[in-house]
């Protein structure tokens, strides 16, 4: 078995980002990322640059029968539709992600990031998850493809191939990669509007995760069934600790088991809301992080273990901020990380 980064590396509260940035110019976005996140830079998604960079559209490129109309995506079967679906199965079975790239038209930030040459350390990427993509993309009748058994299965395999292609691309600049599967729609599980059995969620998510050989994480920015993710094969659980810290504290035993198997928690402790951001400092965020961690230490998890097995991030993507505020958010993440690492020698 190939050795994972987690087998020989503990993040120790290093900072990284979720992905999206408000910039239009990919060079400018990459420059900000390089400045504040030198240890684990994340390529910037730039939805303000083009609707094609919306995370729901960005990874649709090449799906059989896909029709992209502005920011909306649907599947429209064509003459070779069934053959296209079958090819996804074949390529997944054969481990052939080469045809599943994301072009510069859909991800200018990724290609700018890749063009900047070899890096030491770790690089981070991200991809939309199957639940969120499956609930957003529809068939011709307007029904989410997640509810079509065939399309849902192909969609998960397709995203797994996209993730594998991205990981291979990132490994050209660093052998150590982290890929987050972004799942904002997991907050809808169990609601009156989304009826999906937990076992289906797990199966589709694991299908995508199988495409990732390096470290794999899942990001969700609200309340969800954290046990479902903590008991999966993910190495990193990323959540909005600024707004929803209490939601994870209800899963102390699952978190303990997750950490015991060398899992990492990415604490999204810096807000991605401009008004909230203006009120925060390194000191106030350090206090807030301590409050978020306290329920776990009260239940027998070592504070230092949590810090050793932690990443620090913004609460979610930064595309909704001004460019100046986005830079400030990353600066706060970096400064908070530096302060904690010095204080606790993690």
C-alpha positions as CSV (number, residue, x, y, z in Angstrom):
1,X,0.0,0.0,0.0
2,X,1.3,3.4,-0.9
3,X,2.3,5.5,2.1
4,X,0.0,8.4,2.7
5,X,1.0,11.9,3.9
6,X,-1.0,11.3,7.1
7,X,1.2,8.3,7.9
8,X,4.2,10.5,8.3
9,X,2.9,14.1,8.6
10,X,0.7,15.9,11.0
11,X,-0.6,19.3,9.8
12,X,-0.2,21.0,13.2
13,X,-2.7,23.8,12.4
14,X,-1.2,24.8,9.1
15,X,-3.5,27.1,7.0
16,X,-5.1,26.4,3.7
17,X,-8.3,27.5,1.9
18,X,-11.5,26.0,0.7
19,X,-11.1,27.2,-2.9
20,X,-13.2,30.0,-4.3
21,X,-11.8,33.6,-4.5
22,X,-13.5,36.8,-5.7
23,X,-10.8,37.7,-8.2
24,X,-11.2,37.9,-12.0
25,X,-7.5,37.8,-12.8
26,X,-6.1,34.2,-12.1
27,X,-2.5,35.5,-11.7
28,X,-3.7,37.9,-9.0
29,X,-5.6,35.2,-7.2
30,X,-2.7,32.8,-7.3
31,X,-0.4,35.5,-6.0
32,X,-2.6,36.1,-2.9
33,X,-2.8,32.3,-2.3
34,X,1.0,32.0,-2.6
35,X,1.6,34.9,-0.2
36,X,-0.6,33.6,2.7
37,X,-0.7,29.9,2.1
38,X,2.9,28.9,1.2
39,X,2.7,25.5,2.9
40,X,-0.6,24.2,1.5
41,X,-1.7,26.5,-1.4
42,X,-5.1,25.8,-2.9
43,X,-5.8,26.6,-6.5
44,X,-8.4,29.4,-6.8
45,X,-11.8,28.8,-8.2
46,X,-13.0,32.1,-9.8
47,X,-16.8,32.1,-10.3
48,X,-16.8,35.9,-10.7
49,X,-14.7,35.4,-13.9
50,X,-17.2,33.2,-15.7
51,X,-20.3,31.2,-15.0
52,X,-18.3,28.2,-16.1
53,X,-16.2,28.5,-13.0
54,X,-19.2,28.0,-10.7
55,X,-18.4,24.8,-8.9
56,X,-21.6,23.3,-10.2
57,X,-20.7,24.0,-13.8
58,X,-16.9,23.7,-13.5
59,X,-16.8,19.9,-13.3
60,X,-19.6,19.3,-15.7
61,X,-17.3,19.6,-18.8
62,X,-17.4,16.4,-20.8
63,X,-20.3,14.6,-19.1
64,X,-22.4,12.7,-21.6
65,X,-25.3,14.8,-22.9
66,X,-24.4,17.8,-20.8
67,X,-26.0,21.2,-21.7
68,X,-24.7,24.3,-20.0
69,X,-26.9,27.4,-20.2
70,X,-25.2,30.2,-18.2
71,X,-25.1,28.9,-14.6
72,X,-27.6,26.1,-15.2
73,X,-26.7,22.6,-16.2
74,X,-28.9,19.8,-17.5
75,X,-28.5,16.4,-19.2
76,X,-30.1,16.0,-22.7
77,X,-29.6,12.6,-24.2
78,X,-28.2,12.5,-27.7
79,X,-27.7,9.8,-30.3
80,X,-24.5,8.6,-28.7
81,X,-25.7,9.2,-25.1
82,X,-25.7,5.5,-24.0
83,X,-22.3,4.9,-25.5
84,X,-21.0,7.9,-23.6
85,X,-22.4,6.6,-20.3
86,X,-20.8,3.2,-21.0
87,X,-17.5,4.8,-21.7
88,X,-17.4,6.3,-18.3
89,X,-17.9,2.9,-16.7
90,X,-15.1,1.5,-18.9
91,X,-12.7,4.3,-18.1
92,X,-13.4,4.0,-14.4
93,X,-12.9,0.3,-14.4
94,X,-9.6,0.7,-16.3
95,X,-8.4,3.7,-14.2
96,X,-8.1,6.0,-17.2
97,X,-8.8,9.6,-16.2
98,X,-6.8,11.2,-19.0
99,X,-9.9,12.3,-20.9
100,X,-11.6,13.9,-17.9
101,X,-9.5,17.1,-17.6
102,X,-10.8,20.5,-16.7
103,X,-9.9,23.0,-19.3
104,X,-8.6,26.6,-18.7
105,X,-12.0,27.8,-20.0
106,X,-13.6,26.2,-16.9
107,X,-10.8,26.7,-14.4
108,X,-8.4,29.5,-15.2
109,X,-7.1,29.5,-11.6
110,X,-6.2,25.8,-11.8
111,X,-4.2,26.2,-15.0
112,X,-2.5,29.3,-13.7
113,X,-1.6,27.5,-10.5
114,X,-0.2,24.5,-12.5
115,X,1.9,26.8,-14.7
116,X,3.8,28.2,-11.7
117,X,6.1,25.2,-11.6
118,X,7.3,22.7,-8.9
119,X,6.5,23.3,-5.3
120,X,7.8,21.8,-2.1
121,X,5.3,20.6,0.5
122,X,1.7,20.0,-0.2
123,X,-0.8,21.3,-2.8
124,X,-4.6,21.3,-2.4
125,X,-7.3,20.9,-4.9
126,X,-11.1,20.6,-4.7
127,X,-14.0,19.1,-6.6
128,X,-17.8,19.3,-6.3
129,X,-19.3,16.3,-4.5
130,X,-21.8,13.9,-6.0
131,X,-24.7,14.8,-3.7
132,X,-24.4,18.6,-4.4
133,X,-23.7,18.1,-8.2
134,X,-26.5,15.5,-8.4
135,X,-29.1,17.8,-6.8
136,X,-28.1,20.7,-9.0
137,X,-27.9,19.1,-12.4
138,X,-31.2,18.0,-13.8
139,X,-32.6,15.9,-16.6
140,X,-34.8,17.3,-19.4
141,X,-37.8,17.1,-17.2
142,X,-36.2,19.2,-14.5
143,X,-35.6,16.3,-12.1
144,X,-32.3,16.2,-10.3
145,X,-30.0,13.5,-11.7
146,X,-29.4,12.2,-8.2
147,X,-32.8,10.6,-8.3
148,X,-32.1,8.7,-11.5
149,X,-30.3,5.5,-10.5
150,X,-28.3,5.2,-13.8
151,X,-27.3,8.8,-14.0
152,X,-26.4,9.0,-10.3
153,X,-24.0,6.1,-10.6
154,X,-22.4,7.4,-13.8
155,X,-22.2,10.8,-12.3
156,X,-20.2,9.6,-9.2
157,X,-17.8,7.6,-11.4
158,X,-17.4,10.6,-13.7
159,X,-16.5,12.9,-10.7
160,X,-14.1,10.2,-9.5
161,X,-12.3,10.3,-12.8
162,X,-12.3,14.2,-12.7
163,X,-10.7,14.0,-9.2
164,X,-8.1,11.5,-10.4
165,X,-7.2,13.7,-13.4
166,X,-6.9,16.8,-11.1
167,X,-4.7,14.9,-8.6
168,X,-2.4,13.7,-11.4
169,X,-2.2,17.3,-12.7
170,X,-1.3,18.6,-9.3
171,X,1.3,15.9,-8.8
172,X,3.3,17.4,-11.6
173,X,4.1,20.3,-9.3
174,X,4.2,18.4,-5.9
175,X,4.0,14.7,-5.1
176,X,1.9,15.5,-2.0
177,X,-1.7,16.3,-2.7
178,X,-4.9,16.9,-0.8
179,X,-8.2,16.9,-2.6
180,X,-11.4,18.2,-0.9
181,X,-14.8,17.0,-2.1
182,X,-17.1,20.0,-1.5
183,X,-20.6,19.0,-0.4
184,X,-22.7,22.0,0.6
185,X,-25.9,20.2,-0.1
186,X,-25.2,17.7,2.7
187,X,-26.9,20.2,4.9
188,X,-30.2,19.3,3.2
189,X,-30.0,15.6,4.2
190,X,-33.1,14.5,6.1
191,X,-35.1,17.6,5.2
192,X,-38.5,17.6,3.6
193,X,-36.9,18.7,0.3
194,X,-34.2,16.0,0.0
195,X,-35.0,12.4,0.6
196,X,-31.9,10.3,0.1
197,X,-31.0,7.2,2.1
198,X,-27.8,7.5,4.1
199,X,-26.4,4.3,2.4
200,X,-26.9,6.0,-1.0
201,X,-25.0,9.1,0.1
202,X,-22.2,6.9,1.4
203,X,-22.0,4.8,-1.7
204,X,-21.9,7.8,-4.1
205,X,-19.4,9.7,-2.0
206,X,-17.1,6.7,-1.7
207,X,-17.2,6.2,-5.5
208,X,-15.7,9.7,-5.9
209,X,-13.2,9.2,-3.0
210,X,-11.9,6.0,-4.7
211,X,-10.6,8.2,-7.5
212,X,-8.2,10.0,-5.1
213,X,-5.0,8.3,-4.1
214,X,-3.5,11.0,-1.9
215,X,-5.2,12.6,1.1
216,X,-8.9,13.1,0.6
217,X,-11.2,15.4,2.5
218,X,-14.9,16.4,2.5
219,X,-16.1,19.9,3.2
220,X,-19.5,20.9,4.3
221,X,-20.4,24.3,5.6
222,X,-23.4,23.7,7.7
223,X,-25.2,21.2,9.9
224,X,-25.1,17.6,8.6
225,X,-24.9,14.0,9.8
226,X,-21.2,14.2,10.7
227,X,-21.1,10.5,11.7
228,X,-21.7,9.6,8.1
229,X,-18.5,11.5,7.1
230,X,-16.4,10.6,10.1
231,X,-17.1,6.9,9.5
232,X,-16.2,7.1,5.8
233,X,-12.8,6.7,4.2
234,X,-12.0,10.5,4.3
235,X,-8.7,11.6,5.8
236,X,-9.9,15.2,6.5
237,X,-13.2,16.5,7.7
238,X,-13.6,20.2,6.8
239,X,-16.4,22.2,8.5
240,X,-17.5,25.7,9.3
241,X,-16.3,26.0,12.9
242,X,-17.1,29.7,13.0
243,X,-20.8,29.3,12.7
244,X,-21.5,25.7,13.4
245,X,-19.0,24.4,15.9
246,X,-21.7,23.1,18.2
247,X,-22.9,20.8,15.4
248,X,-19.7,18.7,15.5
249,X,-19.5,18.6,19.3
250,X,-22.5,16.3,19.4
251,X,-20.3,13.6,17.8
252,X,-17.5,13.3,20.3
253,X,-17.0,9.6,20.2
254,X,-17.0,9.6,16.4
255,X,-14.4,12.4,16.4
256,X,-12.3,10.5,18.9
257,X,-12.3,7.4,16.7
258,X,-11.6,9.5,13.6
259,X,-8.5,11.1,15.3
260,X,-7.3,7.7,16.5
261,X,-7.1,6.5,12.8
262,X,-5.0,9.6,12.1
263,X,-7.8,11.7,10.6
264,X,-7.5,15.5,10.4
265,X,-10.1,18.1,11.2
266,X,-10.0,21.3,9.2
267,X,-11.4,24.0,11.4
268,X,-13.1,26.7,9.3
269,X,-12.6,29.4,12.0
270,X,-12.3,32.6,9.9
271,X,-15.6,33.9,8.7
272,X,-16.3,34.4,5.0
273,X,-18.8,37.2,5.8
274,X,-17.4,40.7,5.3
275,X,-19.2,42.3,8.3
276,X,-18.2,39.5,10.6
277,X,-14.6,39.5,9.3
278,X,-14.2,43.2,10.1
279,X,-14.9,42.5,13.8
280,X,-12.4,39.7,14.2
281,X,-8.7,39.6,15.1
282,X,-6.2,36.8,15.7
283,X,-6.9,37.0,19.4
284,X,-10.7,36.8,19.1
285,X,-10.4,33.9,16.6
286,X,-8.0,32.1,18.8
287,X,-10.5,32.4,21.7
288,X,-13.3,31.2,19.4
289,X,-11.3,28.2,18.2
290,X,-10.6,27.3,21.8
291,X,-14.3,27.4,22.6
292,X,-15.0,25.1,19.6
293,X,-12.4,22.6,20.7
294,X,-13.4,22.6,24.4
295,X,-16.3,20.1,24.2
296,X,-13.8,17.5,22.9
297,X,-11.2,18.1,25.5
298,X,-13.8,17.8,28.2
299,X,-14.6,14.4,26.8
300,X,-11.1,13.0,27.0
301,X,-9.5,14.1,23.7
302,X,-6.1,15.7,24.2
303,X,-6.0,19.4,23.2
304,X,-2.5,18.9,21.7
305,X,-3.7,15.9,19.7
306,X,-6.5,18.1,18.2
307,X,-4.0,20.8,17.3
308,X,-1.5,18.3,15.8
309,X,-4.3,16.8,13.7
310,X,-5.8,20.1,12.6
311,X,-5.9,22.4,9.6
312,X,-7.1,26.0,9.8
313,X,-9.2,27.5,7.0
314,X,-11.8,30.1,6.3
315,X,-15.3,28.9,7.1
316,X,-16.1,28.4,3.4
317,X,-15.2,29.8,0.0
318,X,-14.3,33.5,-0.3
319,X,-15.9,34.3,-3.6
320,X,-18.6,36.4,-2.0
321,X,-16.1,38.9,-0.5
322,X,-14.3,41.8,-2.0
323,X,-10.7,41.0,-3.1
324,X,-9.4,43.0,-0.2
325,X,-11.5,41.2,2.3
326,X,-10.6,37.8,0.8
327,X,-6.9,38.7,1.3
328,X,-7.7,39.8,4.9
329,X,-9.4,36.4,5.5
330,X,-6.3,34.5,4.3
331,X,-4.0,36.8,6.3
332,X,-6.0,36.0,9.5
333,X,-5.9,32.3,8.8
334,X,-2.1,32.5,8.3
335,X,-1.5,34.7,11.3
336,X,-3.7,32.6,13.6
337,X,-1.9,29.5,12.4
338,X,1.5,31.0,13.1
339,X,0.5,32.1,16.6
340,X,-0.9,28.7,17.6
341,X,2.1,26.8,16.1
342,X,4.5,29.1,18.1
343,X,2.6,29.0,21.3
344,X,2.0,25.2,21.4
345,X,5.0,24.1,19.3
346,X,2.8,21.9,17.2
